[in-house]
Amino acid sequence: MNSSAIVVVVVVLVLFFSSLKILKEYERGVMFTWGRFTGVKGPGIRLVLPGIQHMRKLELRTVVLQVPKQDVISRDNVSVKVSAVVYFRIIDPEKAVLQVVNPYEATSQLAQTTLRSVAGQHEMDELLAQREKLNAAIQQVLDQNTAAWGVKVTNVEIKDIDLDETMIRAMAQQAEAERARRAKVIHAEGEKQAAQTLTEAAQLLTSQPASIQLRYLQTLADISNEKSSLVVFPLPLDLIRPLLPGGGSRQ
């Protein structure tokens, strides 16, 4: 075998091995032949003819996208900075290649604008207390807009909400005032319940005169247990009523 034949064999072998492409289980290859779409290849060894065919690889695994902090003006005119995390994956490699230049960059930019738009439609209290509602709203908008790109948004989580120092102090004062209001309400409810209980006790003692005498004795027993020089002796009203003006008559 002459040298020219050896060169040809070597070139053929190099071209053959360079045309072999390996796709992993989580990868898909979008095939183009003479510039035309000719199908989506699954995992395994694939032959791509140099100069004739071209294959673009795409991953089907879930991508975690960090959405940077966005300056948002809430519906009640409060300036906040909101960041989020978006989870998405490619479910249709054909659309992801034919319908958009870069599905990852397009999803990232759409997530940023959607985060600002949805967060701006809610008040600050809703941003802080109703994150699940905002997450669902953002996910729905992203999923509807990325469906044409073969992208499926599986989850959206608002990560951080940053407020300026002035707003933080105002919220602290509001929370303190709310706690004081609740304390006053609880104290008033306690006084009301105590008054109702005392009224019921007075009615019960009035219906049973002997129970009043027992309370007198219990009071004396309580006083005797305390180390005090002051002795209080409850005097029944029945004993002093005759001494009062008009005490002889019972009305």
C-alpha positions as CSV (number, residue, x, y, z in Angstrom):
1,M,0.0,0.0,0.0
2,N,1.5,3.3,-1.1
3,S,1.6,6.5,0.9
4,S,-1.3,8.1,-0.9
5,A,-3.6,5.2,0.0
6,I,-2.5,5.4,3.6
7,V,-3.3,9.1,3.7
8,V,-6.8,8.5,2.2
9,V,-7.5,5.7,4.8
10,V,-6.4,7.9,7.6
11,V,-8.5,10.8,6.4
12,V,-11.5,8.6,6.0
13,L,-11.0,7.1,9.5
14,V,-10.7,10.6,11.0
15,L,-13.8,11.8,9.3
16,F,-15.7,8.7,10.4
17,F,-14.8,9.0,14.0
18,S,-15.3,12.8,14.0
19,S,-18.8,12.2,12.6
20,L,-19.8,10.0,15.6
21,K,-21.7,11.9,18.3
22,I,-22.7,10.5,21.6
23,L,-25.9,11.7,23.2
24,K,-26.4,11.1,27.0
25,E,-29.7,9.9,28.4
26,Y,-30.8,13.5,29.4
27,E,-29.8,15.0,26.0
28,R,-31.5,15.3,22.7
29,G,-30.0,16.2,19.3
30,V,-31.9,18.4,16.8
31,M,-30.7,17.3,13.4
32,F,-30.3,19.5,10.3
33,T,-29.4,18.1,6.8
34,W,-28.4,20.7,4.2
35,G,-29.9,23.3,6.6
36,R,-33.3,21.6,6.8
37,F,-34.7,20.2,10.0
38,T,-34.7,16.4,9.8
39,G,-35.7,15.2,13.3
40,V,-34.8,14.9,16.9
41,K,-32.3,12.2,17.9
42,G,-32.4,10.3,21.2
43,P,-29.6,9.1,23.4
44,G,-26.9,6.8,22.0
45,I,-24.3,7.0,19.2
46,R,-25.4,9.1,16.3
47,L,-23.7,9.6,12.9
48,V,-23.5,13.2,11.7
49,L,-22.1,13.6,8.2
50,P,-19.5,16.4,8.2
51,G,-20.4,19.3,5.9
52,I,-23.8,17.8,5.2
53,Q,-25.5,17.5,8.6
54,H,-25.4,19.5,11.8
55,M,-26.7,18.5,15.2
56,R,-27.5,20.8,18.1
57,K,-27.5,19.3,21.6
58,L,-30.1,20.2,24.2
59,E,-30.5,19.1,27.8
60,L,-33.8,18.0,29.2
61,R,-32.8,18.3,32.8
62,T,-34.4,21.0,35.1
63,V,-32.5,24.3,35.0
64,V,-32.3,26.5,38.1
65,L,-32.4,30.1,37.0
66,Q,-31.4,32.9,39.5
67,V,-33.4,36.0,38.8
68,P,-31.4,39.0,40.0
69,K,-32.9,41.6,42.2
70,Q,-35.4,43.8,40.4
71,D,-36.5,47.3,41.5
72,V,-40.2,47.2,41.9
73,I,-42.8,49.9,42.8
74,S,-45.7,48.3,44.6
75,R,-49.3,49.3,44.1
76,D,-49.2,51.4,47.3
77,N,-46.0,53.3,46.0
78,V,-43.4,51.5,48.1
79,S,-40.0,50.9,46.5
80,V,-38.7,47.3,47.1
81,K,-36.1,45.0,45.5
82,V,-37.4,41.5,44.7
83,S,-35.4,38.5,43.6
84,A,-36.6,35.0,42.7
85,V,-35.6,31.5,41.5
86,V,-37.2,29.9,38.5
87,Y,-37.2,26.2,37.7
88,F,-37.8,25.2,34.1
89,R,-36.8,22.5,31.6
90,I,-37.1,21.9,27.8
91,I,-39.8,19.5,26.9
92,D,-39.9,20.1,23.1
93,P,-36.3,20.3,21.6
94,E,-37.7,21.1,18.2
95,K,-39.4,24.3,19.3
96,A,-36.5,25.2,21.5
97,V,-34.2,25.4,18.5
98,L,-36.6,26.5,15.7
99,Q,-38.7,29.1,17.6
100,V,-36.1,30.9,19.7
101,V,-32.4,31.7,19.4
102,N,-31.5,30.9,23.0
103,P,-34.2,29.5,25.2
104,Y,-32.3,29.9,28.4
105,E,-31.5,33.6,27.8
106,A,-35.1,34.2,26.6
107,T,-36.6,32.6,29.7
108,S,-34.3,34.6,31.9
109,Q,-35.2,38.0,30.4
110,L,-38.9,37.1,30.5
111,A,-38.7,36.0,34.1
112,Q,-37.2,39.4,35.1
113,T,-39.9,41.5,33.3
114,T,-42.6,39.2,34.6
115,L,-41.4,39.5,38.2
116,R,-41.4,43.3,38.0
117,S,-44.9,43.4,36.4
118,V,-46.6,40.9,38.7
119,A,-45.0,42.3,41.9
120,G,-46.0,45.9,40.9
121,Q,-49.6,44.9,40.8
122,H,-49.7,44.0,44.5
123,E,-49.3,46.1,47.7
124,M,-46.3,45.7,50.0
125,D,-48.2,43.7,52.6
126,E,-49.3,41.2,50.0
127,L,-45.6,40.9,48.8
128,L,-44.6,40.0,52.3
129,A,-47.5,37.8,53.4
130,Q,-48.8,36.2,50.2
131,R,-45.7,34.9,48.5
132,E,-47.4,31.7,47.4
133,K,-50.0,33.6,45.5
134,L,-47.4,35.7,43.8
135,N,-45.3,32.6,43.0
136,A,-48.4,31.0,41.3
137,A,-49.1,34.1,39.3
138,I,-45.6,34.5,38.0
139,Q,-45.4,30.8,37.1
140,Q,-48.6,31.0,35.2
141,V,-47.5,34.0,33.1
142,L,-44.1,32.4,32.4
143,D,-45.6,29.1,31.5
144,Q,-48.0,30.6,29.0
145,N,-45.3,32.7,27.3
146,T,-42.6,30.0,27.1
147,A,-44.9,27.2,25.9
148,A,-44.2,28.3,22.3
149,W,-40.5,27.8,22.9
150,G,-40.9,24.2,24.1
151,V,-40.1,25.3,27.7
152,K,-42.0,24.2,30.7
153,V,-41.8,26.3,33.9
154,T,-42.2,23.9,36.8
155,N,-41.9,26.2,39.8
156,V,-41.2,29.9,40.8
157,E,-40.1,31.0,44.3
158,I,-39.7,34.6,45.4
159,K,-36.3,34.5,47.2
160,D,-35.7,37.9,48.9
161,I,-37.7,41.2,49.4
162,D,-35.5,44.0,50.5
163,L,-36.9,47.2,52.0
164,D,-35.1,50.5,52.8
165,E,-34.4,51.5,56.5
166,T,-37.2,54.0,56.6
167,M,-39.8,51.5,55.6
168,I,-38.4,48.9,58.1
169,R,-38.8,51.4,61.0
170,A,-42.3,52.3,59.9
171,M,-43.3,48.7,59.8
172,A,-41.8,48.1,63.3
173,Q,-43.8,51.0,64.7
174,Q,-46.9,49.7,63.0
175,A,-46.3,46.2,64.5
176,E,-45.7,47.7,68.0
177,A,-49.0,49.7,67.7
178,E,-50.8,46.6,66.7
179,R,-49.5,44.6,69.6
180,A,-50.5,47.4,72.0
181,R,-54.0,47.5,70.5
182,R,-54.3,43.7,71.0
183,A,-53.1,44.0,74.6
184,K,-55.8,46.6,75.4
185,V,-58.5,44.5,73.7
186,I,-57.4,41.4,75.7
187,H,-57.3,43.4,79.0
188,A,-60.8,44.8,78.3
189,E,-62.1,41.3,77.5
190,G,-60.7,40.1,80.8
191,E,-62.4,42.9,82.7
192,K,-65.7,42.1,81.0
193,Q,-65.5,38.4,81.8
194,A,-64.5,39.2,85.4
195,A,-67.5,41.5,85.8
196,Q,-69.8,38.9,84.3
197,T,-68.4,36.2,86.7
198,L,-68.7,38.5,89.7
199,T,-72.3,39.3,88.8
200,E,-73.1,35.6,88.6
201,A,-71.4,35.0,91.9
202,A,-73.3,37.8,93.6
203,Q,-76.6,36.5,92.3
204,L,-75.7,33.0,93.6
205,L,-74.7,34.2,97.0
206,T,-77.8,36.3,97.3
207,S,-80.0,33.3,96.6
208,Q,-78.3,31.3,99.4
209,P,-77.8,33.5,102.6
210,A,-75.8,30.7,104.3
211,S,-73.2,30.9,101.6
212,I,-72.4,34.5,102.7
213,Q,-71.6,33.3,106.2
214,L,-69.3,30.7,104.8
215,R,-67.5,33.4,102.8
216,Y,-67.1,35.4,106.0
217,L,-65.5,32.4,107.7
218,Q,-63.2,31.8,104.7
219,T,-62.1,35.4,104.7
220,L,-61.2,35.2,108.4
221,A,-59.3,32.0,107.8
222,D,-57.3,33.7,105.0
223,I,-56.5,36.7,107.2
224,S,-55.4,34.6,110.1
225,N,-52.8,32.8,107.8
226,E,-51.1,36.2,106.9
227,K,-48.6,37.9,109.2
228,S,-50.4,41.2,109.6
229,S,-51.3,43.4,112.6
230,L,-54.5,44.5,110.9
231,V,-57.5,42.3,111.5
232,V,-60.7,42.8,109.5
233,F,-63.8,41.3,110.9
234,P,-66.8,41.2,108.5
235,L,-69.9,42.2,110.3
236,P,-73.2,40.9,109.0
237,L,-75.6,43.5,107.9
238,D,-78.5,41.8,109.8
239,L,-76.8,42.8,113.1
240,I,-76.6,46.5,112.4
241,R,-79.8,47.0,110.4
242,P,-81.9,47.6,113.6
243,L,-79.5,50.4,114.6
244,L,-80.0,52.2,111.3
245,P,-82.7,54.8,110.8
246,G,-85.8,53.0,109.8
247,G,-84.0,49.7,110.4
248,G,-87.0,48.1,111.9
249,S,-88.8,47.9,108.6
250,R,-87.6,45.5,105.9
251,Q,-87.9,46.8,102.4
